[in-house]
Amino acid sequence: MPGRDGGGAGDATGRAAREAGGGALRRTLTSRDLIVYGLLFIAPMAPVGIFGTLQATSHGAVTTVYAVATAAMGFTAYSYAQMVRVAPRAGSVYAYARAGLNESAGFLAGWMALLDYLLVPAVAYLFSGVALHAVVPSVHAWVWTALAVAVTTLLNLWGVRTAARVGFAVLAMEVVVLGVFVVSALVELLSHGARRGWAEPLTGAGGFAAGAVLSAVSVAVLSYLGFDAIASFAEEAADGGGEDAGGGHRGDGGPERVARAVLTCLVVAGVLFAAQTYLAALLMPMSAAELAAHPAEQGNAFYATVDAALGRPLHGLVAASKAIGAAFAALAGQAAAGRLLFAMARDRRLPPGMAKVAAGSGVPRRALLGAALVTLVAAVGAARRDDGLALLSSIVSVGALTAFGLLHASVIGWFRFRAREPAGLPGVLRHVVAPSLGLAVVAAVLAEASGTAQLVGGCWLVVGAVVLVVQHRRGSRTGGGRAGDGAGRG
């Protein structure tokens, strides 16, 4: 099949790296481990911080916002599930764009994803540091932030299974806290009734406003950033062995396990998000109109609701859960960033030293330390600024969304042009219509991004393009290609 060579060429890269002494990642992650990493990165209570903003923007239809956002992100999850079967490689969207489009598109996809994988953990670390500083004011937020980076980096260096086990314990704690909130909210509703109509979180106050809901969806999809990190562990998902068409290791179960984990993670997150926002909206002391009139109250709206309706102790429990959970969301993000750096270094797109795998732990130690260093500088630097959290939060989305766009284009490119899938309605729906809709969602959300985010994302893209041009010129002068240069070329 003409396109198969593009997908298998990444294996030549992997073989070249192993022959150079880089080593290979270990296939030890179970389906549970993969889902844990995805849910950790997202965080089960991710809506807490933006609940008030979404409630105000959607005119009270916050639960519908999350239902629509889950459906919208379903297109991206579906594209990941399609491409992980084609190119089950560490680096996820970087490998997919190489296979479905070309080498240059792959580099740019990986470069833009790096912006997300390096800065989202920085935001999470900073959030954790700020929360712990509120508990122990005598210790500055930047100290707590640095400590969180150090602890989670050590766990990641210890080994992927160890980090997954600790992550599972933290995730279980977060789910228990969410469960306590749900049960407490139900008891309060059954005992004293709702503060507004039972259908209002679905229809909004004073009638459904489609424009307002769609505007809020553009913000809500940011709650899901991170589920795609699961695909970065494709070379560490346990499987049944075997080789793919390019001659490299391609197990029977690994890619399917990753695909199922991506879809499962999105569905679980969507259900958790909808449930908690529905209950919070019914108990919220302020109306959506009042929140819209007082923007300063929006960031604390969820906590204010818990405090007023369910009591101060639960408020503290939710806050502590968010503080701890944020640090371990960063753990998952840092691990994904390390795999992306590893994959790009293995293909000689970044310094090849980061493609080394530690013999004892089986993790890309240098790539992890590189990701940790960048994240540490960004997180601690932001912690020392009064506007640090707002600044980082405003720019994290553009990298991921741009990479998502290239992912959708890769599905079309691979199945319709490289693999030359036979014509037929089912194939058109799966591999043209679905990714095109996903691309439209990504474009709409990018259009709603802040000016700062668009500027930073644009500058990062320009820097990546310059690096790409320099690499091509060096390759032309030496007369040799890079390992894996054939990937994605027709």
N, C-alpha and C positions, 0 to 999 in steps of 0.2 A: 504494500500500500504506500503511495507516494509520501504521505505525511508522516508515516511511522518513523522514518529516519530522524525527523526533527525531534520527536519525543525521546527516542533512544539515545540521541547524541549526548544528552546530559550524562549518561552512564559512562561515556568515554572520559568525560571530565572527572567523574568519581574514580574511575580506574586510574587515571593519571595522577590524581591526588594521593591515592593509596600507594601507588608505585613510588611516589616521591616521599613516602613516609608519613603522609597526613593521617592515615587511619580512617576507620569507618565508624559511624554512629551505631549504637547497639539497639536492636529491635526488642525492647522490653515493655513498652507501654501497652496497657490493656485499654479496652473501650472506656472503662470507668476512669482511668487516668487521663485520657484525652478529654473527656467531658468535664472532669474536674479542672483541668487547665483552662478550658474555655469559659466555664462559669466563674472561675476565680478572676480571670481577666475582666470579664464583664462586671461581676459583682451582683449577687442576687437582689440587693437593695439599691441598685444604681439610680432609680428614679428619685430617691430621697432629695438629692441636691437640686434637681430641676423641676420637682413636682409643682411648686408654686408658679414658676414661669409658664409651664405647660397649661396649668389650670387657667391662668389669666389669659394667655394667648388664644386658647381654644374656646373661650367663653364657658368653661366648666365641663367640657366633654373630654376630660383627660384620659379616661379609659379607652374611649374610641380612638384617641390619638395613638395609644400604644398598640391597639389591635391593627390599625392601618400601618403603623411603622413596622410591626412584625411581618405583616404580609409583604411590605415593600422590601425589607431586608431578606425576605425569603428568596427573592430572585438572585441576590448575591450569594446566599448559602447554596442555592441550587447550582450556580456556576462553579463554586468551589468544589462541590461534590462531583461535578462532571470532569473538571480538570485534574483533580487529585488522582483519578483513575488513569488519566493520560500520562501525567508526569508526577509520579509519587516521590517527590524530592523535598529535601529540606529547603527552605526559602520560599515555599508556596507560590505566591503570585509572581515572583521573579522567575521561577522555573516554568510557570504556566505561560507567561507572555513570551518566553524564549521559544517554547514549543508551538504555541498557536500563532504568533506573529513573527518575530525575528529576534536576533541577539540584542540589537539596540533597544527595542521595546522592552525586552526582558530586563536589561540593565536599568532603564528608566523606571520600570515598575518596581524593581527592588529598591532603587534609590528613593522613590517617593514613599514606599512602605517603611523605610528606615526612619523617616521623619515621624511617623506614627509610633513605631515600635520603640523609639528612643524617648519620645516626649510624653506619651501616655503614661509610662511608668514613672516619669519624673513628676507628673501631676499627682499620681497616686501617692508617691512617697511624700510629696509636699503636703497633701491633704492629711496623711497620717501624722506628719510632724506637727502640723497646726493643731490637730485634735489632741495629741498627747501634750502639747504645750499648754492647752487649755486646762488639762488635768493637773499638770505639774508646771505652773507658771515660772518657777525658778530656773527651769532649763529651757533655753531658747529653742524655738522651732527648728532652726537649722541643725542643731545638735541631734534632736530626735530624728530629723530627716536623714542625716548622715548615718545614724545608727540603724535605721530601717534598711538603708541601702546595704550596709555591711552585713547584717544578719541574713537577708534574703540572698545576697550574692554568695555567701558561704554555703547556704543550702543548695543553691543551683550548682555550685562547684562540687558538692558532695556526690551528686549523681541525680539523674532525671527521675528515677524511681523514688529516691528518698524525698526529693522536693515534692513529688506527686503525693506521697503519703502524708507529709506535713500539710500540704495544700488541702488534702481531703479533710483533715481534722478542722482546719480553719473554715473551709466551706461548710462543713457540718454545723459548726458554731453559728455561722451566718444564717443558715437555713433554720436552725432552732430559734434564733432571735426573731427571724421573720415569722416563724410559726407562733411564737408568743404574741407578737403584734396582731396576727390574724385572729387568734382565739380571743384575745382581749377586746379587739374591735367588734367581733361578733357578739360577745357577751354584752358589751355596751350597747350595741344596736338592738339586741333583743330585749334588753332591760329598759332602755330609755328612748329607743327609736332613733331614726336618722334626723340630722339637722336640715336636710333638704330632700327633695324627691328622690325616690329610689332609682329612677331612670336618668336623673340629671347627669351623672358621670358619663352616660352614653350619648345623650341627646344634647347636653348643654343647657344653660339657663336661658329661658326665653326663646327656645327654638334652636334647631340645628343650623350651624353656620359652616358650610363646607370649606369656604376659603380660610376661615380661622383655624379649622382642624388641620388642613393641609399645611398651613404656615407653622403650626406647632409640630407637625410630623417632621419637618425639616430639622428641628432641634432634637426631637425624641430619638431619631435614628442614631444619634451620637451615643446613646446609652448602650448600643449594641456593639460599638467598636471593641474588638478584642476576640469575638467568637472565631474570627478567621485565624487566630493564632494557632488553633488546633492543627491546621494544615501544615504549619512549620515543622511539626513532629512526624511527618510522613515517613521518614527514614528510621524512626524509632518506634513505630507501631508494630507490635508483634504480629507475625503472619505465618503462613504455611510454607514459605520458601518459594523457589522457582526463579525463572529469568524472564525478562520482558523481551520485546522484539529487538531491542538494541543490544542484547547480550548482557545486560546488567541485572542485578538482583531485583526481582519484582515479585513479592509474595502474593499468594492467592487471597489472603485476608486483610493485609495491611491497608491498601487503598480503600477497600470497602469499609473497613473499620473507621478510618478517618472520615470518609464521606458521611457515614451514619452519625458519627459524633458531631460533625458540624451542624447537620440538620437537627439533631436532637437538642443540642445546646441552644439553638435559636428558638425552638418551640418551647423548651422549658423556661428560658428567660422571658419569652413573651407572656406565658401564663403567669409567672411570678410578678411581672411588672403590672399586668392588667389587674390582678387580684389586689395587690397592695395599694395601687392608686384608686381603685374603686372604693375600697373601704375608707381610705384617708379622705377622699372627696366627700363621702357621706357624713363624716365626723368633723370636717373642717369648720372652725368657728367663723372664718371670713368667707364671704362669697367671692366668686370669680371676679365680679365687677370691682369689689373692694380691693382685691389683690392687684388688679390692673391699675387702679387709681393710686396704689401705694407700692411702687416697684421695690422699695427697700425691704418690704416684708416677704417678698417672693422666695428668696433664698432660704429662709428659715420656716417656710410654711408647713412643711411636713413635721418638723420638730415641734412647732407651735401646736399643731393638731394633736400630736401624741401627748404633749404636756397638758393641754386643756381637757382632752377627752379621756385619757387613759392614765394620767399621773406622771409625776416627775421621775420615779424610779425607772419606768419603761423608757422614758426619754433618755436617761443616762445609759441604759442598756443598748439602745439603738445607736447612740453616739459612739459608745465604746466598740460595738461591733463594726461600725463603719470605719473607725480608726484602724483597727487591726486588719480588717478585710482589705483596706486600701493598700497596706504594705504588701499583702500577699497577692493582690491583683498585680502589683508591680513585679512580684516574683515571676508570675506567668509571663508578663510582658517582656521582662528582661531575658527570660529563657528563649522566647520567640525571636527577640532581636539577635541573640547570640547565634541561633540557627540560621537566620538570614545572612548575617555577616559571614558565617562559616561557608554557606553555599556560594556566596559571591566571591569569597576569597579562593575557594576550591576551583572556581572557573577563572581565576586570575583577574577578576574585576576589582578586587581589593587586595591589599597586601597578603600574599600567600601564607604568611606565617599564621594568620588567623584560621587557616584550614586544618591546623593540627588538632587531633583528638587525644585527650589524656588517656593513657593506657589503663590506669586504675579505675577511674570513674566513668570512662566512656563518653565524656562531654567535651565540647569544643571550648577548652578552658580559656585560650587567648581571646577568642571571639566574645565569650561571656564577660571577661574582664574589660575588654574594650567597650562593650555595651554598658557595663556598670560604671566605667569612668565617665563616659559622656553623660549618662543619666545623673550621676552624682553631681557633676559640675552644674548641669541645668537645674536640678532640684534644689541644691544648696544655694546656688546663686539667686534663684527665685525666692527662696525662704528668707533671704536677707533684704528683700525689697518689699515695701508695703503693698505694691500692686502685683507681686510675683505670681500669685495663684491666678488672678484674673488674666494676666499676660499669657501664661502658659496655656491656660484653658482655652483661650481664644484662637490658638494656632494649631491645636493637635489634630484637628479633623481633616485638614486639606490633604495631607500625605496619604492617609488611608483611603479617602474617597477617590483620589486620582488613581491609586493602585486598583481600587475596585472597578473603575471605569476600564482600565486596561485588561483586567480579568474578564469582564464581559466581552470585550473585543476579542480576547483570546479564544473564547468558546466559539464564536462565529468563525474566526480565522482557522482554527484547527478542524472543526467538523465540516465546514462548508468548503474550505479551500485546500487545506493540507491533507486531511484524511479523505476528502472527496466523498463525503457521506451520500449514499443514494438519495435521489429526490423522493419526497413523500411528505405528507402533512405532519405525521408525528415528529419526524426529524426537524422540520421547519419550526414547529411549535417549541420543541425542546432546545434547539441550538441556534435559532435566529430570533424568534419572537420573545422568548423568555429573557435571554441576555440583552436584547434591545430595550425591553421594558426596564430591566435593571440599570442599564446605561442611562435611561431617561430619569430614573429616580436619583441616581448619582449626580447628574447634571443639575437637577432641580435643587438638591441640597447644597451643592457647591455654589450655586448662584445666591443662596441665602447666607453663605458664610460671611463672617465679618471682613471688613476691608483689611484689617491687620492679618488675618489668616490667609486671605488671598495673596497679599503682598509677600508674606513669608514663604508660602507655598510656591509662588512664582519664582522667587529668588532661589529657593532650593532646587527647583526644576532647572533653572538656568545654569546653576553650578554643576548639576548632574550632567547636563548637555555638554558643558565645557570639558568635564572629565572624560566623557565618552569620546569627544572629538580628539582629545589628546591621546587617549588609548588607541584609537584607530590610526592616528598618524604614527605613533611609535611602532605599531604592528606593521604598517606599510614600509617604514624605513628598514626594519629588521627582516622583512620579507617572510615572516612567519605568522601563523595564526595563533589564536589563543586556544587553550583547551576548551573544547565544547563550542567552538565558533560555528560549527555546523548546525547547532541547535536552532531549530526554527527557520532555517533557510531553505527555500525551495530549490 
